[in-house]
Amino acid sequence: MIAARPASGSAGLQSSADAREYLMESFRAQLEQSEELKAPPNTSIEGDAGVKAAFAVLLLQEQQRAFFLQLVRDRRFWPRLRSLVGAPPYGFLLPEDEGLLNASGIAKHRSHLAPTVATMSNLGDFGCGHFRDEAQRLYRVVARRGASGADLPWKGLRTGQRVVVDVRLRLNARGIRLALAGGGTVAARREELVFPRPGDVVHLEVVPQLRKWTDGADACTARVEMGKQKGMLATIARLVLKIE
């Protein structure tokens, strides 16, 4: 669940600027609470999960990076990164960001703060996602071409606009193998087992967790122009969509 906005209420989120303000207020509130509780480094307290979920969906990747770079200027946040942002490597960072912090200080046995090469989202990066389609595939908007950056990631999509998304299948790799083989206990339609292909048209609906911020525009249709799977048997792929 995404945390409610402190004081002014979650209904006030209308733009990426609102989202950044909301997230900074939320991060600071959790930091103050952790200091009052004397919480050990890298351990969660009540409220952290909601703030982490909000960070996953309220900003595009480049905006997440800018927010993170601002955040870590304050050393007090360093012990809270594991519970408020997650364990590294952080997909929103660039390879040149690697030297910012020691990844093993955030999560044991992690050696990289940033990906060594540009990569797609990990499972933990999706949060609640932004959209689902009729095959229950989950979509996360990563970048928007020709956009001002003022809109929230899932809002203000216009006909003809191209959007870069990461899409996640409902089942994990083992579940997909069992379903394709006709075994297991999970029934699945074929569309739920494969990614959309170039030329496919998908109908996307905003996930329920975000509908309070949609202003009534909670669905759109898009055509897949390009796609690439993260790896063999991976349940995540990157697509370029054109809004219709």
C-alpha positions in Angstrom: 0.0 0.0 0.0 1.2 3.5 -0.9 1.6 5.8 2.1 -0.9 8.6 2.6 0.4 12.0 2.1 1.4 13.8 5.3 -0.8 16.7 6.3 -2.0 17.9 2.9 -3.5 14.5 1.8 -2.7 12.2 -1.1 -5.3 13.8 -3.3 -2.9 16.7 -3.8 -0.6 14.7 -6.1 -1.1 16.1 -9.5 2.4 16.5 -11.0 5.9 15.1 -10.7 6.8 18.2 -8.6 4.0 17.3 -6.2 5.4 13.7 -6.1 8.9 14.8 -5.3 7.7 17.0 -2.5 5.5 14.3 -1.1 8.4 11.8 -1.2 10.8 14.1 0.5 8.3 14.8 3.2 7.7 11.1 3.6 11.4 10.2 3.7 12.1 12.9 6.3 9.1 11.8 8.4 10.4 8.2 8.4 13.9 9.3 9.2 12.7 11.3 12.2 10.6 8.4 13.4 13.6 6.0 13.1 15.8 8.4 15.1 13.2 8.6 17.8 12.9 4.8 17.9 16.7 4.4 17.7 16.1 1.9 14.9 19.2 -0.1 13.9 20.7 0.7 10.4 19.1 -1.1 7.5 16.1 -2.3 9.5 12.5 -1.4 8.6 10.1 0.5 10.9 6.3 1.0 10.5 5.6 3.1 7.5 8.7 2.3 5.5 7.0 -0.1 3.2 4.4 2.4 2.1 7.1 5.0 1.4 9.2 2.5 -0.6 6.1 1.6 -2.6 5.5 5.2 -3.4 9.0 5.8 -4.5 8.7 2.9 -6.9 5.8 4.4 -8.9 5.6 8.1 -8.5 8.7 9.1 -10.5 10.2 8.1 -13.8 13.7 6.5 -13.6 15.6 9.7 -14.4 13.5 11.5 -11.7 14.2 8.7 -9.2 17.9 9.2 -9.9 17.8 12.9 -9.3 15.8 12.4 -6.1 18.3 9.8 -4.8 21.3 12.0 -5.6 19.7 14.8 -3.6 18.7 12.4 -0.8 22.2 10.9 -0.2 23.8 14.3 0.3 22.4 14.0 3.9 24.3 11.2 5.5 21.5 10.7 8.0 19.6 8.9 5.3 22.3 6.4 4.5 21.2 3.9 7.2 17.6 4.1 5.9 18.2 3.4 2.2 17.7 -0.3 2.5 14.2 0.1 4.0 13.1 3.1 2.0 14.6 2.5 -1.4 15.6 -1.2 -1.4 18.7 -3.2 -1.8 21.2 -2.2 -4.5 22.1 -2.3 -7.3 19.5 0.5 -8.1 18.3 0.3 -11.7 17.6 4.0 -11.8 21.3 4.9 -11.3 23.9 5.1 -14.0 27.2 3.1 -14.1 29.1 6.4 -13.3 27.2 6.6 -10.0 28.9 3.5 -8.7 31.3 5.4 -6.3 28.6 7.3 -4.5 28.2 4.9 -1.6 29.4 1.4 -0.5 26.7 -1.0 -1.6 27.7 -3.6 1.1 27.0 -1.0 3.7 23.4 -1.0 2.6 22.9 -4.7 2.0 25.2 -7.5 2.9 27.0 -9.3 0.0 26.0 -6.6 -2.5 29.0 -5.3 -4.4 27.5 -2.8 -6.8 25.4 0.4 -6.1 24.5 0.9 -9.7 24.2 -1.5 -12.7 27.4 -2.1 -14.6 25.4 -1.6 -17.8 22.0 -0.2 -18.5 19.4 -2.7 -17.6 15.6 -3.3 -17.2 13.6 -3.2 -14.0 14.0 -5.9 -11.4 10.9 -7.5 -9.7 11.3 -5.2 -6.7 11.4 -2.1 -8.8 7.8 -2.5 -10.0 6.0 -1.8 -6.7 2.3 -1.9 -7.6 3.2 -0.9 -11.2 1.3 1.6 -13.3 -1.0 -0.4 -15.6 -2.3 -3.9 -16.1 -3.6 -5.3 -19.4 -6.3 -7.9 -20.0 -3.8 -10.7 -19.6 -2.9 -9.5 -16.1 0.6 -8.4 -17.3 1.9 -5.5 -15.1 3.4 -2.4 -16.8 5.8 0.1 -15.3 6.4 3.3 -17.2 10.2 3.9 -17.4 10.5 6.9 -19.8 8.2 9.1 -21.9 9.4 10.5 -25.2 8.4 14.0 -26.0 7.0 14.7 -22.6 7.8 17.7 -20.4 8.3 15.5 -17.3 5.7 17.5 -15.3 3.1 14.7 -15.4 3.0 11.7 -13.1 4.3 8.6 -15.0 0.9 7.2 -15.8 -0.9 10.5 -16.4 -1.3 12.7 -19.5 -0.4 10.1 -22.1 -1.4 11.5 -25.5 -2.2 9.9 -28.8 0.9 9.4 -30.8 3.2 9.6 -27.8 5.9 6.9 -27.4 6.4 5.4 -24.0 9.1 3.0 -22.8 7.7 0.5 -20.3 8.9 -2.6 -18.5 6.3 -5.4 -18.4 6.1 -8.3 -16.0 4.3 -11.5 -16.5 1.9 -12.7 -13.8 3.5 -16.1 -13.2 7.1 -16.8 -12.3 9.4 -18.8 -14.6 8.5 -22.1 -12.9 4.8 -21.4 -13.1 5.1 -20.6 -16.8 6.9 -23.8 -17.5 4.3 -25.8 -15.7 1.5 -24.0 -17.5 3.0 -24.6 -20.9 3.5 -28.2 -20.0 -0.1 -28.5 -18.9 0.9 -29.3 -15.3 0.7 -27.6 -12.0 -2.4 -26.1 -10.3 -2.4 -22.6 -11.9 -4.7 -22.1 -14.9 -3.5 -19.5 -17.3 -4.5 -18.2 -20.7 -1.7 -18.2 -23.4 -1.6 -14.4 -23.4 -0.6 -14.5 -19.7 2.5 -16.7 -20.5 4.0 -14.5 -23.3 5.0 -10.9 -23.8 3.2 -8.6 -26.2 4.9 -8.6 -29.6 5.5 -5.8 -32.1 2.2 -5.0 -33.8 0.1 -6.1 -30.9 -2.4 -3.7 -29.5 -2.8 -3.7 -25.7 -5.5 -2.1 -23.6 -4.0 -0.8 -20.4 -5.9 0.1 -17.2 -4.4 2.1 -14.3 -3.8 -0.2 -11.3 -6.4 0.3 -8.5 -3.7 1.8 -6.1 -3.2 4.8 -8.4 -6.8 5.5 -9.5 -7.3 8.2 -6.9 -4.8 10.3 -8.9 -6.1 9.6 -12.4 -8.8 12.4 -12.8 -11.1 9.9 -14.5 -8.6 8.9 -17.3 -7.8 5.4 -16.0 -7.2 3.5 -19.3 -5.5 3.8 -22.6 -4.7 1.7 -25.7 -1.3 1.3 -27.2 0.5 -0.5 -30.0 3.7 -2.3 -29.4 6.5 -1.0 -31.6 9.6 -2.8 -30.2 10.3 -5.3 -27.5 13.2 -7.1 -25.8 13.0 -9.8 -23.1 15.4 -9.4 -20.2 16.8 -12.8 -20.7 15.9 -16.4 -21.5 13.0 -17.5 -19.4 12.9 -14.0 -17.8 9.4 -12.8 -16.8 10.3 -9.1 -17.5 10.7 -7.4 -20.9 11.1 -3.8 -22.1 8.7 -2.5 -24.7 8.3 0.7 -26.7 4.6 1.6 -27.0 2.8 4.1 -29.1 -0.3 5.5 -27.6 -3.4 5.3 -29.8 
